[in-house]
């Protein structure tokens, strides 16, 4: 019913795909999640390719909050945003970081979440994090990496090292929208007669 946090992932695909090949990679991830993992849909809510194109992963993610299958034990009230590629040693481009931030800020702002803030989450059944066992409750960043809630190297060290950049870009997006809304909603310069 709400979104408290965004969890950033990588898909561990090759990084040298072309723009024309990217949609086939998304379809491949769909096939793997459906047939290989036995899930009902893509586990991630959104995917971002190396060109900054954003794809809806899990059906309904654009206008609803479907339960994802991206962070065992922490799927409730979070969205998963996966960057298509492998980022253990490959540095993601600014274009990719901005695209992730744009999706995160859009979804988080819809629920009044501060991209620079923290939120309190509870680990549920399925948590693989060595310290955050089912029942654990505590503060986590509103924008975090998969390894913050799971026993994994995801989203790759090079993305993980840049989560603060993603948070800053997302906060800038929210501030830009907030300032425009505040300006548009200001009191008219003259009396309004109904």
DAFEN-V597841 format. One record per pair of residues at least 24 apart in sequence whose C-alpha atoms are under 10 Angstrom apart, sorted by the first residue. I is the first residue (numbers start at 1). GAP is how many residues later the second one is. If there is no record, write none. Layout:
BEGIN
{{I;GAP} {I;GAP}}
END
This chain:
BEGIN
{{1;63} {1;64} {1;65} {1;66} {1;75} {1;76} {1;110} {2;62} {2;63} {2;64} {2;74} {2;75} {2;76} {2;77} {2;105} {2;106} {2;108} {2;109} {2;110} {3;62} {3;73} {3;74} {3;75} {3;76} {3;104} {3;105} {3;106} {3;107} {3;108} {3;109} {3;110} {3;139} {4;72} {4;73} {4;74} {4;75} {4;103} {4;104} {4;107} {4;108} {4;109} {4;110} {4;111} {4;114} {4;115} {4;116} {4;117} {4;136} {4;137} {4;138} {4;139} {5;69} {5;70} {5;71} {5;72} {5;73} {5;74} {5;75} {5;99} {5;102} {5;103} {5;106} {5;108} {5;109} {5;110} {5;112} {5;113} {5;114} {5;115} {5;116} {5;135} {5;136} {5;137} {5;138} {5;139} {6;39} {6;69} {6;71} {6;72} {6;73} {6;74} {6;75} {6;94} {6;95} {6;97} {6;98} {6;99} {6;101} {6;102} {6;109} {6;135} {6;136} {6;137} {6;138} {6;139} {6;140} {7;37} {7;38} {7;63} {7;64} {7;67} {7;68} {7;71} {7;72} {7;73} {7;74} {7;75} {7;97} {7;134} {7;135} {7;136} {7;137} {7;138} {7;139} {7;140} {7;141} {7;142} {7;148} {8;36} {8;38} {8;39} {8;62} {8;63} {8;71} {8;72} {8;73} {8;74} {8;75} {8;92} {8;93} {8;96} {8;135} {8;136} {8;137} {8;138} {8;139} {8;140} {8;146} {8;147} {8;148} {8;151} {8;152} {8;155} {8;158} {9;35} {9;38} {9;61} {9;62} {9;71} {9;72} {9;73} {9;74} {9;75} {9;76} {9;77} {9;78} {9;135} {9;136} {9;137} {9;138} {9;144} {9;145} {9;146} {9;147} {9;150} {9;151} {10;37} {10;38} {10;71} {10;72} {10;73} {10;74} {10;75} {10;76} {10;77} {10;78} {10;135} {10;136} {10;143} {10;144} {10;145} {10;146} {10;149} {11;33} {11;36} {11;37} {11;70} {11;71} {11;72} {11;73} {11;74} {11;75} {11;76} {11;143} {11;144} {11;145} {12;70} {12;71} {12;72} {12;73} {12;74} {12;75} {12;76} {12;142} {12;143} {12;144} {13;70} {13;71} {13;72} {13;73} {13;74} {14;70} {14;71} {14;72} {14;73} {15;34} {15;35} {15;69} {15;70} {15;71} {15;72} {15;75} {15;77} {16;34} {16;69} {17;32} {17;33} {17;34} {17;67} {17;68} {18;31} {18;32} {18;33} {19;30} {19;31} {19;32} {19;33} {19;34} {22;26} {22;27} {22;28} {22;29} {22;31} {22;33} {22;62} {23;26} {23;30} {23;32} {25;24} {25;59} {25;60} {26;29} {26;30} {26;31} {26;58} {27;30} {29;28} {29;55} {30;27} {30;28} {33;36} {39;29} {39;30} {40;29} {41;27} {41;28} {42;26} {42;27} {42;28} {43;24} {43;25} {43;26} {43;27} {43;28} {43;32} {43;36} {43;37} {43;38} {43;39} {44;24} {44;25} {44;26} {44;27} {44;31} {44;35} {44;36} {44;37} {44;38} {45;24} {45;25} {45;33} {45;34} {45;35} {45;36} {45;37} {46;33} {46;34} {46;35} {46;36} {46;37} {46;54} {46;57} {46;58} {47;33} {47;34} {47;35} {47;36} {47;37} {47;52} {47;53} {47;56} {48;33} {48;34} {48;35} {48;36} {48;37} {48;48} {48;49} {48;51} {48;52} {48;55} {49;33} {49;34} {49;35} {49;36} {49;46} {49;47} {49;50} {49;51} {50;33} {50;34} {50;35} {50;42} {50;43} {50;44} {50;45} {50;46} {50;47} {50;49} {51;33} {51;42} {51;43} {51;44} {51;45} {51;48} {52;31} {52;41} {52;42} {52;43} {52;44} {52;45} {52;46} {52;47} {52;48} {53;42} {53;43} {53;46} {53;47} {54;27} {54;28} {54;29} {54;42} {54;45} {54;46} {54;48} {54;49} {55;26} {55;27} {56;25} {57;24} {57;25} {61;46} {62;41} {62;45} {63;44} {64;43} {65;42} {70;76} {70;80} {71;55} {71;56} {71;57} {71;58} {71;74} {71;75} {71;76} {71;77} {71;78} {71;79} {71;80} {72;51} {72;52} {72;53} {72;54} {72;55} {72;56} {72;57} {72;74} {72;77} {72;78} {72;79} {73;48} {73;49} {73;50} {73;51} {73;52} {73;53} {73;54} {73;55} {73;56} {73;59} {73;60} {73;61} {73;62} {73;76} {73;77} {74;47} {74;48} {74;49} {74;50} {74;51} {74;52} {74;53} {74;54} {74;55} {74;58} {74;60} {74;72} {74;75} {74;76} {75;48} {75;49} {75;51} {75;52} {75;74} {76;45} {76;46} {76;47} {76;48} {77;44} {77;45} {78;30} {78;43} {78;64} {78;65} {79;25} {79;28} {79;29} {79;64} {80;24} {80;64} {80;65} {80;66} {81;64} {81;65} {81;74} {82;64} {82;72} {82;73} {83;72} {83;76} {85;70} {85;71} {86;68} {86;69} {86;70} {86;71} {86;72} {86;73} {87;66} {87;67} {87;68} {87;69} {87;70} {87;71} {87;72} {87;73} {88;65} {88;66} {88;67} {88;68} {88;69} {88;70} {88;71} {88;72} {89;67} {89;68} {89;69} {89;70} {90;66} {90;67} {90;68} {90;69} {91;65} {91;66} {91;67} {91;68} {91;70} {91;71} {92;64} {92;66} {92;67} {92;70} {93;66} {94;68} {94;71} {94;72} {96;63} {96;70} {97;62} {97;65} {97;66} {97;68} {97;69} {97;70} {97;72} {97;73} {98;67} {98;68} {98;69} {98;70} {98;71} {98;72} {98;75} {99;67} {99;70} {99;71} {100;66} {100;67} {100;69} {100;70} {101;42} {101;62} {101;64} {101;65} {101;66} {101;67} {101;68} {101;69} {101;70} {101;71} {101;72} {101;73} {102;64} {102;65} {102;67} {102;68} {102;69} {102;70} {102;71} {102;72} {103;67} {103;70} {104;38} {104;39} {104;62} {104;63} {104;65} {104;66} {104;67} {104;69} {104;70} {105;38} {105;61} {105;62} {105;64} {105;65} {105;66} {105;67} {105;68} {105;69} {105;70} {106;64} {106;67} {106;68} {106;71} {108;34} {108;35} {108;62} {108;66} {109;61} {109;62} {109;64} {109;65} {109;66} {109;68} {109;69} {110;64} {112;62} {113;29} {113;30} {113;58} {113;61} {114;27} {114;28} {114;29} {114;53} {114;56} {114;57} {114;60} {114;61} {115;26} {115;27} {115;28} {115;29} {115;49} {115;51} {115;52} {115;53} {115;54} {115;55} {115;56} {115;57} {115;58} {115;59} {116;25} {116;26} {116;27} {116;48} {116;50} {116;51} {116;52} {116;53} {116;54} {116;55} {117;24} {117;25} {117;26} {117;50} {117;54} {118;24} {118;25} {118;26} {119;24} {121;28} {123;26} {126;24} {127;24} {128;24} {141;26} {142;25} {143;24} {143;27}}
END
